[in-house]
Amino acid sequence: MKVRLIIMLKQGVLDPQGKAINHALHNLSFQEVQGVRVGRVIDLEVQETSPDQAKARAAEMAKQLLANGVIEDFEIEVMA
Amino acid sequence: MKVRLIIMLKQGVLDPQGKAINHALHNLSFQEVQGVRVGRVIDLEVQETSPDQAKARAAEMAKQLLANGVIEDFEIEVMA
């Protein structure tokens, strides 16, 4: 089963990398871009049959290792 | 309109960061993890009304700036 973890900075936390990308896109004439936030995606291949169980375990992994709860939020999608 | 770009290494491209995470998860007793791939997510806030148009423009941004076509693939999701 494949589980996707998406880790983004919490709202309100400054994202200089996103700001830089925003700026670069404007320079390339993508004027419609109004804001950019950058995050990480971690795709996990897990030996698990229950989607709920896979989700719960992935949340545990995020809390223990993969995300920094102080400044980051995460979402979990079970993909297949 | 919010557009999410997910950029992952192409299949076959070695992902040492993913390997390191895999190893670390095993050390934390997440034995069910069989593979990890790491990528980037870029959330764009764009001034655009048509989802198709937003998608096409985001693909253009990915090709020109955000993804490295040699080693990376990208997916685009229109979120709202």
N, CA and C atoms of all chains as a GROMACS GRO file, in nm:
protein
  480
    1MET      N    1   0.085  -0.119   0.000
    1MET     CA    2   0.000   0.000   0.000
    1MET      C    3   0.088   0.124   0.000
    2LYS      N    4   0.049   0.222  -0.079
    2LYS     CA    5   0.129   0.344  -0.089
    2LYS      C    6   0.062   0.457  -0.011
    3VAL      N    7   0.138   0.521   0.072
    3VAL     CA    8   0.086   0.631   0.153
    3VAL      C    9   0.169   0.755   0.124
    4ARG      N   10   0.100   0.865   0.099
    4ARG     CA   11   0.170   0.990   0.071
    4ARG      C   12   0.154   1.087   0.188
    5LEU      N   13   0.268   1.137   0.232
    5LEU     CA   14   0.270   1.232   0.342
    5LEU      C   15   0.310   1.367   0.285
    6ILE      N   16   0.229   1.469   0.309
    6ILE     CA   17   0.262   1.603   0.260
    6ILE      C   18   0.287   1.693   0.380
    7ILE      N   19   0.406   1.748   0.386
    7ILE     CA   20   0.447   1.827   0.501
    7ILE      C   21   0.469   1.971   0.458
    8MET      N   22   0.391   2.061   0.515
    8MET     CA   23   0.400   2.204   0.479
    8MET      C   24   0.429   2.284   0.605
    9LEU      N   25   0.491   2.399   0.587
    9LEU     CA   26   0.505   2.492   0.698
    9LEU      C   27   0.367   2.538   0.743
   10LYS      N   28   0.349   2.556   0.873
   10LYS     CA   29   0.222   2.606   0.924
   10LYS      C   30   0.195   2.745   0.869
   11GLN      N   31   0.068   2.777   0.858
   11GLN     CA   32   0.031   2.913   0.818
   11GLN      C   33   0.089   3.012   0.918
   12GLY      N   34   0.148   3.118   0.866
   12GLY     CA   35   0.205   3.218   0.955
   12GLY      C   36   0.356   3.202   0.970
   13VAL      N   37   0.407   3.082   0.940
   13VAL     CA   38   0.552   3.063   0.944
   13VAL      C   39   0.609   3.115   0.811
   14LEU      N   40   0.707   3.202   0.821
   14LEU     CA   41   0.768   3.259   0.700
   14LEU      C   42   0.830   3.151   0.613
   15ASP      N   43   0.815   3.167   0.481
   15ASP     CA   44   0.867   3.068   0.387
   15ASP      C   45   0.953   3.140   0.283
   16PRO      N   46   1.081   3.165   0.317
   16PRO     CA   47   1.168   3.242   0.227
   16PRO      C   48   1.189   3.172   0.092
   17GLN      N   49   1.189   3.038   0.093
   17GLN     CA   50   1.206   2.964  -0.032
   17GLN      C   51   1.086   2.989  -0.123
   18GLY      N   52   0.967   2.987  -0.065
   18GLY     CA   53   0.846   3.017  -0.142
   18GLY      C   54   0.850   3.158  -0.198
   19LYS      N   55   0.894   3.252  -0.115
   19LYS     CA   56   0.905   3.392  -0.158
   19LYS      C   57   1.000   3.404  -0.277
   20ALA      N   58   1.113   3.333  -0.270
   20ALA     CA   59   1.211   3.339  -0.378
   20ALA      C   60   1.154   3.282  -0.508
   21ILE      N   61   1.078   3.173  -0.496
   21ILE     CA   62   1.016   3.113  -0.614
   21ILE      C   63   0.912   3.209  -0.673
   22ASN      N   64   0.833   3.270  -0.586
   22ASN     CA   65   0.733   3.368  -0.629
   22ASN      C   66   0.799   3.478  -0.713
   23HIS      N   67   0.908   3.528  -0.661
   23HIS     CA   68   0.982   3.634  -0.726
   23HIS      C   69   1.035   3.587  -0.862
   24ALA      N   70   1.093   3.467  -0.863
   24ALA     CA   71   1.151   3.413  -0.988
   24ALA      C   72   1.042   3.392  -1.093
   25LEU      N   73   0.924   3.347  -1.049
   25LEU     CA   74   0.815   3.325  -1.144
   25LEU      C   75   0.768   3.458  -1.204
   26HIS      N   76   0.765   3.562  -1.121
   26HIS     CA   77   0.728   3.694  -1.173
   26HIS      C   78   0.829   3.739  -1.279
   27ASN      N   79   0.956   3.713  -1.252
   27ASN     CA   80   1.059   3.751  -1.350
   27ASN      C   81   1.044   3.675  -1.481
   28LEU      N   82   0.985   3.557  -1.474
   28LEU     CA   83   0.961   3.478  -1.596
   28LEU      C   84   0.824   3.509  -1.657
   29SER      N   85   0.762   3.616  -1.612
   29SER     CA   86   0.633   3.663  -1.664
   29SER      C   87   0.513   3.578  -1.624
   30PHE      N   88   0.526   3.502  -1.517
   30PHE     CA   89   0.406   3.436  -1.462
   30PHE      C   90   0.344   3.531  -1.359
   31GLN      N   91   0.284   3.637  -1.413
   31GLN     CA   92   0.234   3.743  -1.325
   31GLN      C   93   0.112   3.700  -1.244
   32GLU      N   94   0.046   3.592  -1.286
   32GLU     CA   95  -0.075   3.550  -1.215
   32GLU      C   96  -0.048   3.485  -1.079
   33VAL      N   97   0.080   3.458  -1.052
   33VAL     CA   98   0.114   3.392  -0.926
   33VAL      C   99   0.110   3.493  -0.811
   34GLN      N  100   0.031   3.461  -0.709
   34GLN     CA  101   0.014   3.556  -0.599
   34GLN      C  102   0.078   3.510  -0.470
   35GLY      N  103   0.107   3.380  -0.464
   35GLY     CA  104   0.171   3.330  -0.344
   35GLY      C  105   0.223   3.190  -0.368
   36VAL      N  106   0.334   3.158  -0.302
   36VAL     CA  107   0.394   3.026  -0.318
   36VAL      C  108   0.435   2.974  -0.180
   37ARG      N  109   0.400   2.849  -0.153
   37ARG     CA  110   0.446   2.783  -0.031
   37ARG      C  111   0.513   2.652  -0.071
   38VAL      N  112   0.625   2.624  -0.009
   38VAL     CA  113   0.700   2.504  -0.046
   38VAL      C  114   0.695   2.404   0.069
   39GLY      N  115   0.686   2.278   0.035
   39GLY     CA  116   0.685   2.174   0.137
   39GLY      C  117   0.751   2.048   0.087
   40ARG      N  118   0.741   1.942   0.167
   40ARG     CA  119   0.802   1.814   0.129
   40ARG      C  120   0.693   1.710   0.109
   41VAL      N  121   0.720   1.617   0.019
   41VAL     CA  122   0.631   1.503   0.006
   41VAL      C  123   0.713   1.376   0.028
   42ILE      N  124   0.658   1.287   0.107
   42ILE     CA  125   0.728   1.161   0.136
   42ILE      C  126   0.633   1.047   0.102
   43ASP      N  127   0.670   0.970   0.001
   43ASP     CA  128   0.588   0.855  -0.039
   43ASP      C  129   0.641   0.731   0.029
   44LEU      N  130   0.552   0.664   0.103
   44LEU     CA  131   0.591   0.545   0.177
   44LEU      C  132   0.525   0.423   0.114
   45GLU      N  133   0.604   0.321   0.091
   45GLU     CA  134   0.549   0.192   0.050
   45GLU      C  135   0.544   0.106   0.176
   46VAL      N  136   0.421   0.074   0.220
   46VAL     CA  137   0.410   0.000   0.347
   46VAL      C  138   0.338  -0.133   0.328
   47GLN      N  139   0.380  -0.229   0.408
   47GLN     CA  140   0.316  -0.361   0.408
   47GLN      C  141   0.202  -0.355   0.507
   48GLU      N  142   0.086  -0.325   0.455
   48GLU     CA  143  -0.029  -0.298   0.542
   48GLU      C  144  -0.153  -0.322   0.456
   49THR      N  145  -0.255  -0.378   0.513
   49THR     CA  146  -0.374  -0.405   0.431
   49THR      C  147  -0.488  -0.308   0.460
   50SER      N  148  -0.492  -0.254   0.582
   50SER     CA  149  -0.601  -0.163   0.616
   50SER      C  150  -0.560  -0.017   0.594
   51PRO      N  151  -0.636   0.055   0.512
   51PRO     CA  152  -0.604   0.196   0.488
   51PRO      C  153  -0.603   0.280   0.617
   52ASP      N  154  -0.698   0.252   0.707
   52ASP     CA  155  -0.704   0.328   0.832
   52ASP      C  156  -0.580   0.306   0.916
   53GLN      N  157  -0.539   0.179   0.920
   53GLN     CA  158  -0.420   0.143   0.997
   53GLN      C  159  -0.296   0.208   0.936
   54ALA      N  160  -0.288   0.204   0.802
   54ALA     CA  161  -0.174   0.263   0.732
   54ALA      C  162  -0.166   0.414   0.762
   55LYS      N  163  -0.282   0.477   0.764
   55LYS     CA  164  -0.290   0.620   0.790
   55LYS      C  165  -0.244   0.652   0.933
   56ALA      N  166  -0.290   0.573   1.026
   56ALA     CA  167  -0.255   0.596   1.166
   56ALA      C  168  -0.105   0.578   1.187
   57ARG      N  169  -0.049   0.474   1.123
   57ARG     CA  170   0.095   0.450   1.137
   57ARG      C  171   0.175   0.564   1.073
   58ALA      N  172   0.129   0.611   0.958
   58ALA     CA  173   0.200   0.720   0.890
   58ALA      C  174   0.198   0.847   0.976
   59ALA      N  175   0.086   0.870   1.044
   59ALA     CA  176   0.077   0.986   1.133
   59ALA      C  177   0.179   0.973   1.246
   60GLU      N  178   0.193   0.851   1.295
   60GLU     CA  179   0.289   0.824   1.402
   60GLU      C  180   0.432   0.852   1.352
   61MET      N  181   0.461   0.809   1.228
   61MET     CA  182   0.594   0.833   1.169
   61MET      C  183   0.620   0.983   1.155
   62ALA      N  184   0.517   1.055   1.110
   62ALA     CA  185   0.533   1.199   1.091
   62ALA      C  186   0.564   1.266   1.224
   63LYS      N  187   0.491   1.224   1.328
   63LYS     CA  188   0.510   1.288   1.458
   63LYS      C  189   0.647   1.256   1.516
   64GLN      N  190   0.688   1.130   1.500
   64GLN     CA  191   0.814   1.087   1.562
   64GLN      C  192   0.938   1.132   1.486
   65LEU      N  193   0.927   1.140   1.353
   65LEU     CA  194   1.050   1.160   1.275
   65LEU      C  195   1.039   1.261   1.162
   66LEU      N  196   0.929   1.255   1.087
   66LEU     CA  197   0.933   1.318   0.955
   66LEU      C  198   0.893   1.466   0.954
   67ALA      N  199   0.807   1.505   1.045
   67ALA     CA  200   0.764   1.645   1.048
   67ALA      C  201   0.808   1.711   1.178
   68ASN      N  202   0.829   1.838   1.172
   68ASN     CA  203   0.861   1.917   1.291
   68ASN      C  204   0.734   1.985   1.339
   69GLY      N  205   0.671   1.927   1.441
   69GLY     CA  206   0.540   1.973   1.487
   69GLY      C  207   0.535   2.119   1.529
   70VAL      N  208   0.649   2.176   1.559
   70VAL     CA  209   0.652   2.316   1.603
   70VAL      C  210   0.618   2.410   1.488
   71ILE      N  211   0.672   2.380   1.370
   71ILE     CA  212   0.654   2.473   1.258
   71ILE      C  213   0.585   2.409   1.137
   72GLU      N  214   0.559   2.277   1.143
   72GLU     CA  215   0.504   2.212   1.024
   72GLU      C  216   0.373   2.139   1.054
   73ASP      N  217   0.286   2.137   0.952
   73ASP     CA  218   0.164   2.056   0.954
   73ASP      C  219   0.181   1.946   0.850
   74PHE      N  220   0.108   1.835   0.869
   74PHE     CA  221   0.114   1.733   0.765
   74PHE      C  222  -0.024   1.680   0.729
   75GLU      N  223  -0.034   1.632   0.605
   75GLU     CA  224  -0.154   1.564   0.556
   75GLU      C  225  -0.113   1.424   0.512
   76ILE      N  226  -0.208   1.331   0.522
   76ILE     CA  227  -0.179   1.193   0.479
   76ILE      C  228  -0.283   1.149   0.378
   77GLU      N  229  -0.237   1.095   0.265
   77GLU     CA  230  -0.328   1.038   0.166
   77GLU      C  231  -0.290   0.892   0.145
   78VAL      N  232  -0.388   0.804   0.154
   78VAL     CA  233  -0.363   0.665   0.116
   78VAL      C  234  -0.390   0.654  -0.034
   79MET      N  235  -0.288   0.608  -0.108
   79MET     CA  236  -0.298   0.618  -0.254
   79MET      C  237  -0.346   0.490  -0.321
   80ALA      N  238  -0.308   0.375  -0.271
   80ALA     CA  239  -0.353   0.249  -0.332
   80ALA      C  240  -0.313   0.134  -0.240
   81MET      N  241  -0.724   3.079  -0.718
   81MET     CA  242  -0.725   2.934  -0.737
   81MET      C  243  -0.592   2.876  -0.687
   82LYS      N  244  -0.602   2.762  -0.618
   82LYS     CA  245  -0.481   2.702  -0.561
   82LYS      C  246  -0.441   2.580  -0.645
   83VAL      N  247  -0.317   2.577  -0.683
   83VAL     CA  248  -0.265   2.467  -0.764
   83VAL      C  249  -0.149   2.403  -0.690
   84ARG      N  250  -0.152   2.271  -0.680
   84ARG     CA  251  -0.044   2.200  -0.612
   84ARG      C  252   0.041   2.124  -0.713
   85LEU      N  253   0.171   2.149  -0.704
   85LEU     CA  254   0.267   2.082  -0.791
   85LEU      C  255   0.346   1.984  -0.705
   86ILE      N  256   0.349   1.860  -0.747
   86ILE     CA  257   0.426   1.759  -0.673
   86ILE      C  258   0.539   1.710  -0.761
   87ILE      N  259   0.660   1.728  -0.714
   87ILE     CA  260   0.780   1.697  -0.793
   87ILE      C  261   0.854   1.582  -0.726
   88MET      N  262   0.867   1.473  -0.799
   88MET     CA  263   0.935   1.354  -0.745
   88MET      C  264   1.049   1.316  -0.838
   89LEU      N  265   1.149   1.250  -0.783
   89LEU     CA  266   1.254   1.193  -0.868
   89LEU      C  267   1.191   1.087  -0.958
   90LYS      N  268   1.239   1.079  -1.081
   90LYS     CA  269   1.191   0.975  -1.172
   90LYS      C  270   1.223   0.838  -1.116
   91GLN      N  271   1.140   0.742  -1.154
   91GLN     CA  272   1.169   0.604  -1.115
   91GLN      C  273   1.305   0.564  -1.171
   92GLY      N  274   1.386   0.499  -1.089
   92GLY     CA  275   1.517   0.457  -1.135
   92GLY      C  276   1.626   0.552  -1.091
   93VAL      N  277   1.589   0.675  -1.059
   93VAL     CA  278   1.688   0.770  -1.007
   93VAL      C  279   1.707   0.741  -0.858
   94LEU      N  280   1.829   0.721  -0.816
   94LEU     CA  281   1.857   0.690  -0.676
   94LEU      C  282   1.813   0.803  -0.584
   95ASP      N  283   1.758   0.767  -0.468
   95ASP     CA  284   1.707   0.866  -0.374
   95ASP      C  285   1.770   0.839  -0.237
   96PRO      N  286   1.891   0.890  -0.215
   96PRO     CA  287   1.961   0.862  -0.089
   96PRO      C  288   1.887   0.914   0.033
   97GLN      N  289   1.817   1.028   0.016
   97GLN     CA  290   1.741   1.083   0.129
   97GLN      C  291   1.628   0.988   0.169
   98GLY      N  292   1.561   0.933   0.067
   98GLY     CA  293   1.456   0.834   0.093
   98GLY      C  294   1.511   0.710   0.162
   99LYS      N  295   1.627   0.666   0.117
   99LYS     CA  296   1.692   0.549   0.178
   99LYS      C  297   1.723   0.575   0.325
  100ALA      N  298   1.772   0.695   0.352
  100ALA     CA  299   1.808   0.730   0.491
  100ALA      C  300   1.683   0.731   0.579
  101ILE      N  301   1.573   0.784   0.525
  101ILE     CA  302   1.448   0.788   0.601
  101ILE      C  303   1.397   0.645   0.625
  102ASN      N  304   1.404   0.563   0.522
  102ASN     CA  305   1.364   0.423   0.534
  102ASN      C  306   1.439   0.356   0.650
  103HIS      N  307   1.568   0.377   0.651
  103HIS     CA  308   1.654   0.319   0.754
  103HIS      C  309   1.615   0.371   0.892
  104ALA      N  310   1.595   0.501   0.900
  104ALA     CA  311   1.561   0.562   1.029
  104ALA      C  312   1.427   0.510   1.080
  105LEU      N  313   1.330   0.491   0.987
  105LEU     CA  314   1.199   0.439   1.029
  105LEU      C  315   1.211   0.296   1.081
  106HIS      N  316   1.297   0.217   1.017
  106HIS     CA  317   1.318   0.081   1.066
  106HIS      C  318   1.376   0.083   1.207
  107ASN      N  319   1.468   0.175   1.229
  107ASN     CA  320   1.527   0.187   1.363
  107ASN      C  321   1.424   0.226   1.468
  108LEU      N  322   1.319   0.295   1.425
  108LEU     CA  323   1.211   0.334   1.517
  108LEU      C  324   1.102   0.227   1.522
  109SER      N  325   1.130   0.109   1.470
  109SER     CA  326   1.037  -0.004   1.471
  109SER      C  327   0.918   0.008   1.376
  110PHE      N  328   0.929   0.091   1.275
  110PHE     CA  329   0.827   0.092   1.170
  110PHE      C  330   0.871  -0.009   1.063
  111GLN      N  331   0.862  -0.136   1.099
  111GLN     CA  332   0.916  -0.242   1.014
  111GLN      C  333   0.834  -0.261   0.887
  112GLU      N  334   0.711  -0.210   0.885
  112GLU     CA  335   0.625  -0.231   0.767
  112GLU      C  336   0.666  -0.146   0.648
  113VAL      N  337   0.756  -0.051   0.670
  113VAL     CA  338   0.797   0.038   0.560
  113VAL      C  339   0.894  -0.036   0.468
  114GLN      N  340   0.860  -0.038   0.340
  114GLN     CA  341   0.941  -0.114   0.244
  114GLN      C  342   1.014  -0.024   0.146
  115GLY      N  343   0.970   0.099   0.136
  115GLY     CA  344   1.037   0.190   0.044
  115GLY      C  345   0.993   0.332   0.072
  116VAL      N  346   1.084   0.426   0.053
  116VAL     CA  347   1.053   0.567   0.076
  116VAL      C  348   1.109   0.648  -0.040
  117ARG      N  349   1.029   0.737  -0.094
  117ARG     CA  350   1.076   0.832  -0.196
  117ARG      C  351   1.040   0.972  -0.147
  118VAL      N  352   1.132   1.064  -0.162
  118VAL     CA  353   1.111   1.199  -0.114
  118VAL      C  354   1.100   1.295  -0.231
  119GLY      N  355   1.012   1.391  -0.221
  119GLY     CA  356   0.997   1.490  -0.326
  119GLY      C  357   0.960   1.626  -0.268
  120ARG      N  358   0.927   1.717  -0.357
  120ARG     CA  359   0.891   1.852  -0.314
  120ARG      C  360   0.746   1.880  -0.351
  121VAL      N  361   0.682   1.961  -0.269
  121VAL     CA  362   0.549   2.008  -0.306
  121VAL      C  363   0.552   2.160  -0.309
  122ILE      N  364   0.495   2.216  -0.414
  122ILE     CA  365   0.491   2.361  -0.429
  122ILE      C  366   0.346   2.403  -0.449
  123ASP      N  367   0.291   2.476  -0.352
  123ASP     CA  368   0.154   2.523  -0.362
  123ASP      C  369   0.155   2.664  -0.419
  124LEU      N  370   0.083   2.680  -0.528
  124LEU     CA  371   0.078   2.810  -0.595
  124LEU      C  372  -0.061   2.870  -0.578
  125GLU      N  373  -0.067   2.995  -0.539
  125GLU     CA  374  -0.193   3.070  -0.538
  125GLU      C  375  -0.193   3.154  -0.665
  126VAL      N  376  -0.283   3.122  -0.759
  126VAL     CA  377  -0.281   3.193  -0.887
  126VAL      C  378  -0.414   3.264  -0.914
  127GLN      N  379  -0.402   3.375  -0.984
  127GLN     CA  380  -0.518   3.454  -1.022
  127GLN      C  381  -0.564   3.400  -1.157
  128GLU      N  382  -0.653   3.306  -1.154
  128GLU     CA  383  -0.691   3.232  -1.275
  128GLU      C  384  -0.830   3.176  -1.248
  129THR      N  385  -0.915   3.177  -1.348
  129THR     CA  386  -1.050   3.126  -1.323
  129THR      C  387  -1.072   2.987  -1.383
  130SER      N  388  -0.999   2.954  -1.489
  130SER     CA  389  -1.020   2.824  -1.552
  130SER      C  390  -0.920   2.721  -1.499
  131PRO      N  391  -0.970   2.610  -1.445
  131PRO     CA  392  -0.881   2.506  -1.392
  131PRO      C  393  -0.786   2.453  -1.500
  132ASP      N  394  -0.835   2.435  -1.621
  132ASP     CA  395  -0.749   2.382  -1.728
  132ASP      C  396  -0.635   2.478  -1.759
  133GLN      N  397  -0.668   2.606  -1.764
  133GLN     CA  398  -0.569   2.709  -1.791
  133GLN      C  399  -0.466   2.713  -1.678
  134ALA      N  400  -0.515   2.705  -1.554
  134ALA     CA  401  -0.426   2.707  -1.438
  134ALA      C  402  -0.329   2.590  -1.444
  135LYS      N  403  -0.381   2.474  -1.483
  135LYS     CA  404  -0.300   2.353  -1.493
  135LYS      C  405  -0.192   2.367  -1.600
  136ALA      N  406  -0.233   2.422  -1.715
  136ALA     CA  407  -0.139   2.438  -1.825
  136ALA      C  408  -0.027   2.535  -1.787
  137ARG      N  409  -0.066   2.643  -1.719
  137ARG     CA  410   0.035   2.741  -1.678
  137ARG      C  411   0.129   2.682  -1.573
  138ALA      N  412   0.075   2.603  -1.481
  138ALA     CA  413   0.160   2.542  -1.378
  138ALA      C  414   0.259   2.445  -1.443
  139ALA      N  415   0.214   2.373  -1.546
  139ALA     CA  416   0.305   2.281  -1.616
  139ALA      C  417   0.418   2.360  -1.681
  140GLU      N  418   0.384   2.476  -1.735
  140GLU     CA  419   0.485   2.563  -1.797
  140GLU      C  420   0.588   2.609  -1.692
  141MET      N  421   0.536   2.646  -1.574
  141MET     CA  422   0.626   2.690  -1.464
  141MET      C  423   0.718   2.577  -1.423
  142ALA      N  424   0.662   2.456  -1.413
  142ALA     CA  425   0.742   2.341  -1.372
  142ALA      C  426   0.854   2.317  -1.473
  143LYS      N  427   0.819   2.324  -1.601
  143LYS     CA  428   0.919   2.297  -1.704
  143LYS      C  429   1.027   2.405  -1.707
  144GLN      N  430   0.984   2.530  -1.691
  144GLN     CA  431   1.080   2.639  -1.704
  144GLN      C  432   1.166   2.658  -1.580
  145LEU      N  433   1.110   2.631  -1.463
  145LEU     CA  434   1.182   2.670  -1.341
  145LEU      C  435   1.182   2.566  -1.230
  146LEU      N  436   1.067   2.506  -1.205
  146LEU     CA  437   1.051   2.438  -1.076
  146LEU      C  438   1.100   2.294  -1.073
  147ALA      N  439   1.093   2.224  -1.185
  147ALA     CA  440   1.135   2.084  -1.187
  147ALA      C  441   1.255   2.068  -1.280
  148ASN      N  442   1.337   1.971  -1.250
  148ASN     CA  443   1.449   1.938  -1.337
  148ASN      C  444   1.408   1.817  -1.423
  149GLY      N  445   1.371   1.845  -1.547
  149GLY     CA  446   1.316   1.742  -1.636
  149GLY      C  447   1.405   1.621  -1.659
  150VAL      N  448   1.533   1.639  -1.633
  150VAL     CA  449   1.627   1.528  -1.655
  150VAL      C  450   1.606   1.416  -1.552
  151ILE      N  451   1.585   1.457  -1.428
  151ILE     CA  452   1.576   1.355  -1.322
  151ILE      C  453   1.443   1.358  -1.247
  152GLU      N  454   1.355   1.455  -1.279
  152GLU     CA  455   1.233   1.467  -1.200
  152GLU      C  456   1.107   1.462  -1.287
  153ASP      N  457   1.002   1.406  -1.230
  153ASP     CA  458   0.868   1.411  -1.289
  153ASP      C  459   0.780   1.499  -1.201
  154PHE      N  460   0.675   1.555  -1.260
  154PHE     CA  461   0.585   1.633  -1.175
  154PHE      C  462   0.438   1.598  -1.203
  155GLU      N  463   0.356   1.618  -1.099
  155GLU     CA  464   0.210   1.605  -1.111
  155GLU      C  465   0.149   1.738  -1.072
  156ILE      N  466   0.033   1.768  -1.129
  156ILE     CA  467  -0.036   1.893  -1.096
  156ILE      C  468  -0.177   1.862  -1.050
  157GLU      N  469  -0.216   1.919  -0.936
  157GLU     CA  470  -0.354   1.907  -0.889
  157GLU      C  471  -0.411   2.047  -0.872
  158VAL      N  472  -0.528   2.070  -0.928
  158VAL     CA  473  -0.598   2.196  -0.902
  158VAL      C  474  -0.682   2.174  -0.778
  159MET      N  475  -0.660   2.258  -0.676
  159MET     CA  476  -0.718   2.227  -0.546
  159MET      C  477  -0.848   2.301  -0.518
  160ALA      N  478  -0.862   2.423  -0.564
  160ALA     CA  479  -0.987   2.495  -0.542
  160ALA      C  480  -0.985   2.623  -0.627
   0.00000   0.00000   0.00000
